[in-house]
Amino acid sequence: MARVEVKQLLEAGVHFGHLTRKWNPNMAPYIYMERNGIHVINLYKTVAKLDETNEALSKIAASGRKILFVATKKQAKDIVAEKAAAVNMPYITERWPGGMLTNFVTIRKAVKKMASIDRMKKDGTFLTLSKKERLQVDRLRAKLEKNLGSISEMTRLPGALFIVDTMREHIAVKEAQKLNIPIFAMVDTNCDPRDVDYLIPSNDDASKSIDIIMTEVTNAVAEGLADRKSEKGDAPEGKSEKKDKTSKKKLTAEKPEPTTAKAEPEVKAEPVVVKATKAKADDLTKVEGIGPKAAEALVAAGITTFADLSKGEADKIKEILIEASSRMAHLDPTSWPKQAKMAADGKWDELKEWQDNTKGGVE
């Protein structure tokens, strides 16, 4: 991943903050100085935070989860729409629909309504309507397309939110916090960084600043998607290797039938603990409600696979999260073992259906 240089950020005006009288004191660690009544952002910290954000977003994209980009301000909407569409991610650039996340089931119904209108036009039902009804349906379709067209492919809650200007998109922030969805954001000197999980201290008003940050972020997402594709491409080879191993096991099991005493030690010797150490840790973020930080805390505590998580108790999991960080005290792990059990058993369709019908993984 090509790292952006401080000089490039300086040329794009990323360092310009708000007027000193409008600042949020919690942004003090990211402010370099004050000049002519305007705060100047420390770009070295911006680069460090951008690297941290890109790494986390790349992991989420590689896990197959969607990242919802939100920017409704005039100077950001076109840039965000273009960059998000380039990596096939959903975005909101018009008015934020209230309950977009907390009432996701209703929003999905509106998206399905749009699809049903398209079907009417294909099968000829649309032509049977009167002229006035056709006009009303067309207006409804245009309105739905404007507000929800960009999220028509998003069939479940996103794995993360990327926001430009958390002050303007405060409703989106509150909804994401309620559902434990990780928040990534461009944070200016007038914003509160405590509302965000991964912040990028930067100018969120200038189009050049938004463009350079969005370019870096979407490049990281594209890299994560590329890693996911390469993993899928390698999967058939892995399967064939497993088949070869199982066929070899069958042959060795069949040969020593007359001397069963010798056969038993051989069969037991094959699945040694070495295989367990080689096994990769599962991507726990596929469980609704577990973000990258929560997954790190669980792995550090020895819960590395879906099978481990399915055997855990909600109270003990909660203790692990609180010990790792007090900021994760609001997480509710009640349904995590249930979801992990479905994932461990390979019931992905059943898990997806369960997650679509619940809000934020909370029954």
ZAZANU-864860 format. One line per field, with one value per residue (C-alpha): residue in one letter; x, y, z. Coordinates in steps of 0.25 Angstrom, whole numbers, always signed. Layout:
<pts>
res = a|...
x = X|...
y = Y|...
z = Z|...
</pts>
This chain:
<pts>
res = m|a|r|v|e|v|k|q|l|l|e|a|g|v|h|f|g|h|l|t|r|k|w|n|p|n|m|a|p|y|i|y|m|e|r|n|g|i|h|v|i|n|l|y|k|t|v|a|k|l|d|e|t|n|e|a|l|s|k|i|a|a|s|g|r|k|i|l|f|v|a|t|k|k|q|a|k|d|i|v|a|e|k|a|a|a|v|n|m|p|y|i|t|e|r|w|p|g|g|m|l|t|n|f|v|t|i|r|k|a|v|k|k|m|a|s|i|d|r|m|k|k|d|g|t|f|l|t|l|s|k|k|e|r|l|q|v|d|r|l|r|a|k|l|e|k|n|l|g|s|i|s|e|m|t|r|l|p|g|a|l|f|i|v|d|t|m|r|e|h|i|a|v|k|e|a|q|k|l|n|i|p|i|f|a|m|v|d|t|n|c|d|p|r|d|v|d|y|l|i|p|s|n|d|d|a|s|k|s|i|d|i|i|m|t|e|v|t|n|a|v|a|e|g|l|a|d|r|k|s|e|k|g|d|a|p|e|g|k|s|e|k|k|d|k|t|s|k|k|k|l|t|a|e|k|p|e|p|t|t|a|k|a|e|p|e|v|k|a|e|p|v|v|v|k|a|t|k|a|k|a|d|d|l|t|k|v|e|g|i|g|p|k|a|a|e|a|l|v|a|a|g|i|t|t|f|a|d|l|s|k|g|e|a|d|k|i|k|e|i|l|i|e|a|s|s|r|m|a|h|l|d|p|t|s|w|p|k|q|a|k|m|a|a|d|g|k|w|d|e|l|k|e|w|q|d|n|t|k|g|g|v|e
x = +0|+6|+7|+3|+13|+12|+15|+3|-6|+0|-3|-17|-20|-23|-16|-26|-35|-47|-46|-40|-54|-61|-51|-54|-44|-43|-36|-24|-15|-17|-14|-1|-2|-11|-9|-18|-29|-29|-24|-14|-15|-3|-1|+9|-2|-12|-2|-1|-16|-19|-10|-17|-31|-26|-21|-35|-43|-35|-38|-53|-53|-45|-56|-67|-74|-79|-74|-85|-79|-87|-85|-97|-90|-89|-74|-73|-84|-79|-65|-71|-81|-70|-60|-69|-76|-62|-60|-74|-78|-91|-92|-102|-100|-114|-122|-119|-131|-135|-134|-125|-118|-127|-139|-132|-144|-153|-142|-140|-155|-154|-142|-151|-162|-153|-149|-164|-167|-155|-162|-175|-169|-162|-175|-184|-193|-188|-195|-209|-209|-215|-207|-208|-204|-192|-187|-189|-181|-170|-169|-168|-157|-149|-150|-146|-134|-129|-129|-127|-122|-107|-111|-120|-109|-107|-116|-110|-105|-91|-78|-74|-77|-68|-73|-69|-72|-78|-84|-93|-96|-98|-111|-103|-92|-103|-109|-96|-92|-106|-103|-88|-84|-69|-69|-58|-58|-51|-50|-48|-44|-59|-63|-62|-52|-58|-70|-61|-54|-44|-42|-34|-31|-33|-40|-54|-59|-49|-52|-37|-35|-47|-42|-28|-33|-44|-34|-25|-37|-43|-30|-29|-43|-39|-27|-35|-45|-33|-28|-42|-42|-28|-32|-45|-36|-27|-39|-41|-26|-28|-40|-33|-22|-31|-38|-24|-21|-35|-33|-19|-25|-36|-25|-16|-29|-33|-19|-16|-29|-23|-14|-23|-14|-4|-14|-20|-7|-5|-19|-17|-4|-9|-18|-7|-7|+2|-10|-17|-6|-5|-20|-23|-31|-46|-50|-59|-64|-74|-82|-91|-87|-72|-63|-48|-45|-54|-48|-34|-38|-44|-32|-23|-31|-30|-43|-38|-49|-64|-64|-57|-67|-79|-74|-73|-82|-87|-83|-69|-68|-73|-62|-51|-56|-56|-42|-37|-44|-54|-60|-65|-73|-86|-85|-95|-89|-102|-104|-90|-88|-101|-96|-82|-89|-96|-83|-75|-85|-84|-99|-95|-109|-116|-106|-109|-124|-123|-114|-124|-136|-129|-124|-109|-109|-118|-131
y = +0|+13|+22|+37|+47|+60|+69|+63|+66|+80|+83|+78|+87|+76|+84|+95|+94|+103|+116|+115|+119|+108|+97|+84|+83|+68|+71|+77|+65|+66|+81|+86|+101|+114|+124|+136|+131|+117|+104|+96|+81|+72|+65|+55|+50|+50|+41|+31|+31|+29|+17|+11|+14|+8|-5|-7|-4|-13|-24|-22|-21|-34|-41|-38|-28|-15|-1|+10|+23|+35|+50|+59|+73|+79|+79|+64|+57|+56|+52|+41|+36|+34|+28|+18|+14|+11|+0|-5|+0|+6|+21|+32|+46|+51|+53|+42|+34|+34|+19|+15|+6|+4|+2|-5|-15|-3|+3|-11|-11|+3|-3|-15|-6|+0|-14|-17|-4|-9|-23|-16|-8|-21|-30|-20|-17|-3|+0|-5|+7|+20|+32|+38|+26|+24|+38|+35|+22|+29|+40|+30|+22|+34|+39|+25|+24|+38|+34|+19|+15|+14|+4|-5|-16|-15|-27|-26|-16|-11|-15|-1|+14|+24|+38|+52|+62|+55|+68|+69|+54|+53|+44|+34|+34|+31|+20|+13|+14|+8|-4|-5|-3|+3|+17|+23|+38|+50|+59|+74|+82|+85|+71|+61|+50|+42|+38|+31|+18|+21|+36|+44|+58|+66|+78|+72|+85|+86|+77|+75|+70|+61|+56|+52|+45|+38|+33|+27|+20|+14|+9|+2|-4|-8|-15|-23|-27|-32|-40|-46|-50|-56|-65|-69|-73|-82|-89|-100|-104|-105|-114|-123|-124|-128|-138|-144|-145|-152|-162|-165|-167|-177|-185|-186|-190|-201|-207|-211|-219|-232|-225|-216|-214|-207|-199|-192|-184|-180|-174|-167|-161|-154|-143|-138|-124|-119|-117|-109|-99|-98|-95|-81|-72|-70|-56|-53|-40|-48|-49|-37|-28|-31|-20|-21|-16|-26|-37|-34|-34|-48|-54|-48|-56|-69|-69|-70|-79|-79|-92|-86|-74|-83|-90|-77|-70|-56|-51|-56|-50|-37|-38|-40|-28|-19|-23|-20|-6|+1|+7|-7|-8|-4|-17|-28|-42|-49|-54|-56|-71|-74|-67|-74|-88|-85|-81|-92|-102|-95|-91|-77|-75|-78|-68|-57|-59|-58|-45|-39|-41|-35|-21|-21|-35|-33|-41
z = +0|-5|+7|+5|+8|+17|+6|-2|+9|+11|-4|-3|+9|+19|+30|+31|+43|+48|+55|+69|+75|+69|+73|+81|+93|+91|+77|+85|+83|+68|+67|+63|+65|+63|+52|+49|+57|+51|+56|+48|+49|+51|+38|+44|+53|+41|+33|+45|+47|+32|+32|+44|+37|+24|+30|+38|+25|+17|+27|+27|+12|+11|+21|+11|+19|+12|+17|+16|+12|+17|+12|+10|+9|-5|-7|-3|-9|-23|-19|-9|-19|-30|-21|-13|-27|-32|-21|-22|-8|-3|-1|+4|-2|-1|+12|+22|+24|+38|+43|+32|+41|+54|+45|+34|+31|+27|+18|+11|+8|+1|-7|-11|-15|-25|-30|-31|-40|-49|-51|-54|-65|-71|-70|-76|-63|-63|-77|-71|-61|-64|-69|-55|-48|-57|-54|-39|-40|-48|-38|-26|-34|-36|-22|-17|-27|-22|-7|-7|-21|-16|-5|-13|-13|+2|+7|+22|+32|+28|+34|+36|+33|+27|+30|+25|+36|+48|+53|+40|+40|+55|+53|+45|+57|+67|+60|+57|+72|+76|+67|+71|+56|+55|+51|+42|+39|+35|+47|+47|+59|+62|+64|+76|+73|+84|+76|+65|+66|+55|+52|+42|+47|+34|+27|+24|+16|+5|-7|-10|+4|+3|-10|-5|+7|+0|-11|+0|+7|-5|-10|+4|+2|-13|-7|+3|-8|-17|-5|-3|-18|-18|-6|-13|-25|-16|-10|-20|-19|-4|-5|-15|-5|+6|-3|-6|+9|+12|+1|+7|+21|+15|+8|+20|+29|+19|+18|+32|+34|+38|+49|+56|+67|+58|+51|+63|+67|+52|+51|+65|+61|+48|+55|+64|+70|+59|+50|+61|+61|+46|+45|+43|+52|+47|+43|+56|+50|+41|+54|+55|+66|+66|+60|+58|+72|+79|+70|+74|+88|+87|+79|+90|+100|+92|+85|+71|+64|+62|+70|+82|+82|+81|+94|+101|+111|+109|+123|+121|+107|+113|+123|+113|+105|+117|+121|+107|+106|+114|+101|+98|+111|+103|+94|+96|+93|+96|+82|+78|+82|+75|+62|+64|+65|+51|+45|+51|+45|+32|+32|+25|+18|+32|+39|+28|+29|+44|+43|+33|+42|+54|+58|+60|+65|+76|+77
</pts>
